[in-house]
């Protein structure tokens, strides 16, 4: 199950707010850009080592600058690294990701349009439940709905909620969420991520429609 973690999880979202320092903005853009390149353009066999390297860079950034935005992206990178790694060895990574996202919410719950809630919600429905992991579908539902209240038109919160609904066999609701995701506005500077996410949305819509037919 962990091999399907793509968080990201993340995911995500808008360019940094004007209140961020120049160095935080630069680091945020670096993480977003590199994540998208690895997740959508790097051969699958090479992703694990590349995500390992990027997660180490993110950890260093967070130690020097614990901004909520960087904490979010550390969580996203760790989550996706776990998906690339797979197996029980990924459990420690998803626990680290959860901790980073929870710290981001404590620091600034509105950072990046509330994307910590999107990524954390995705973790909760993708990670196995007790006794293996901390997965919890009820908690995932709460977090993903919270994300949508903060960013109702975003591609990521609608995609992940659609994926969650698909797994819950709520196909009509999943279709509505995914169709809304496709209508999300482009994110400046996030062209690779947007193209990759839209491809995922379209692929999932085909599966949803097959269940509805």
C-alpha positions in Angstrom: 0.0 0.0 0.0 2.8 2.4 0.8 4.1 2.2 -2.7 1.1 4.2 -3.8 2.0 7.2 -1.7 2.4 10.1 -4.0 1.8 13.0 -1.7 2.1 14.7 -2.7 1.5 13.8 -1.4 1.5 17.7 -1.7 1.0 18.7 -3.4 1.0 21.6 -4.1 -0.4 25.0 -4.3 0.4 28.6 -4.7 3.7 30.5 -4.8 5.0 31.7 -1.5 3.2 34.6 0.2 4.9 38.0 0.2 5.5 37.7 3.9 8.1 35.0 3.4 11.8 36.0 3.5 13.6 35.8 0.2 15.7 32.8 1.3 12.5 30.9 2.4 10.9 31.6 -1.0 14.0 30.4 -2.8 14.2 27.2 -0.8 10.5 26.6 -1.2 10.7 27.0 -5.0 13.7 24.7 -5.1 11.9 21.9 -3.2 8.7 22.3 -5.3 10.6 22.2 -8.6 12.8 19.3 -7.7 10.0 17.3 -6.3 8.0 17.7 -9.5 11.0 16.7 -11.6 11.6 13.6 -9.6 8.0 12.6 -9.2 6.9 13.1 -12.8 10.1 13.1 -15.0 12.6 10.8 -13.3 12.5 7.0 -14.2 10.9 5.0 -11.4 14.1 3.1 -10.7 15.9 6.3 -9.8 13.2 8.0 -7.7 14.0 6.5 -4.3 17.6 7.7 -4.2 16.7 11.1 -5.6 13.9 11.5 -3.0 16.4 10.4 -0.3 18.7 13.2 -1.3 16.0 15.8 -1.6 14.6 14.8 1.8 18.0 15.4 3.4 18.1 18.8 1.8 14.7 19.6 3.1 15.7 18.5 6.6 18.6 20.9 6.5 16.4 23.8 5.3 13.9 23.2 8.1 16.6 23.1 10.8 17.8 26.5 9.6 14.4 27.9 8.9 11.4 26.1 10.4 8.8 28.0 8.3 5.5 26.3 7.9 5.9 26.2 4.2 9.2 24.4 4.4 7.8 22.0 7.0 4.9 21.2 4.6 7.3 20.4 1.8 9.5 18.3 3.9 6.4 16.3 4.8 5.4 16.0 1.1 8.9 14.9 0.1 9.1 12.3 2.9 5.7 11.0 2.0 6.6 10.6 -1.7 10.0 9.1 -0.7 8.1 6.5 1.3 6.0 5.7 -1.7 9.1 5.2 -3.8 10.7 3.1 -1.1 7.7 0.9 -0.3 7.4 -1.9 2.2 7.7 -1.8 6.0 10.9 0.2 5.6 8.8 3.2 4.6 6.9 3.4 7.9 9.5 5.5 9.6 9.4 7.9 6.7 5.6 8.4 6.8 5.8 8.9 10.6 8.4 11.6 10.0 6.2 13.1 7.3 3.2 13.2 9.7 5.3 14.9 12.4 6.5 17.6 9.9 3.0 18.3 8.6 1.6 18.4 12.2 4.3 20.9 13.1 3.4 23.0 10.0 -0.2 23.2 11.2 0.9 24.3 14.6 3.1 26.9 13.1 0.7 28.3 10.5 -2.4 26.3 9.6 -3.2 28.6 6.7 0.3 28.2 5.0 0.1 27.4 1.3 -3.7 27.5 1.4 -3.9 24.9 4.1 -2.0 22.3 2.1 -0.7 20.6 5.2 -4.3 19.3 5.7 -4.3 17.9 2.2 -1.0 16.0 2.6 -1.8 14.8 6.1 -5.3 13.6 5.0 -3.7 11.7 2.1 -1.3 10.1 4.5 -4.1 8.9 6.8 -6.0 7.1 4.0 -3.0 5.7 2.2 -1.0 4.4 5.2 -2.1 1.0 6.6 -4.1 1.1 9.8 -3.3 -0.4 13.2 -1.3 -2.5 14.0 1.0 -1.8 11.0 0.6 2.0 10.7 -1.5 4.9 11.8 -3.9 5.0 8.9 -7.5 6.1 9.7 -10.1 6.8 7.1 -12.3 8.9 9.4 -9.4 11.2 10.2 -8.5 11.4 6.5 -12.1 12.5 5.7 -11.9 15.2 8.4 -8.6 16.5 7.2 -9.4 16.5 3.5 -12.7 18.3 4.1 -10.7 20.9 6.1 -8.3 21.3 3.2 -11.2 21.9 0.8 -12.7 24.6 3.1 -9.4 26.5 2.8 -8.7 25.8 -0.9 -12.0 24.8 -2.5 -10.9 25.1 -6.1 -7.3 23.7 -5.8 -6.2 20.8 -7.9 -4.5 18.9 -5.1 -7.3 18.9 -2.4 -9.9 18.0 -5.0 -7.7 15.2 -6.5 -6.9 13.7 -3.1 -10.4 13.9 -1.9 -11.6 12.3 -5.2 -9.0 9.5 -4.7 -10.2 9.0 -1.1 -13.9 8.8 -2.3 -13.0 6.4 -5.0 -11.3 4.0 -2.5 -14.5 4.4 -0.4 -16.5 3.3 -3.4 -18.4 6.7 -3.4 -18.0 6.9 -7.1 -20.4 9.7 -8.0 -18.9 12.0 -5.4 -15.4 11.0 -6.5 -16.3 12.0 -10.1 -17.5 15.4 -9.0 -14.3 16.1 -7.0 -12.1 15.0 -9.9 -13.9 17.0 -12.5 -13.5 20.0 -10.2 -9.8 19.3 -9.9 -9.4 19.4 -13.7 -11.0 22.9 -13.7 -8.4 24.2 -11.2 -6.4 27.3 -12.3 -2.8 26.9 -13.4 -0.2 27.6 -10.7 2.6 29.9 -12.0 5.9 28.2 -11.8 4.3 24.8 -11.2 3.9 23.7 -14.8 5.5 20.3 -14.4 3.5 19.5 -11.2 0.2 20.7 -12.8 0.7 18.6 -15.9 1.6 15.5 -13.8 -1.3 16.0 -11.5 -3.8 16.5 -14.3 -2.6 13.3 -15.9 -3.3 11.5 -12.6 -6.7 13.1 -12.3 -7.7 11.9 -15.8 -6.4 8.4 -15.2 -8.4 8.1 -12.0 -11.5 9.5 -13.7 -11.4 6.7 -16.2 -11.4 4.2 -13.3 -14.3 6.1 -11.6 -16.4 6.1 -14.8 -15.8 2.4 -15.4 -17.4 1.8 -12.0 -20.4 4.1 -12.8 -21.1 2.6 -16.2 
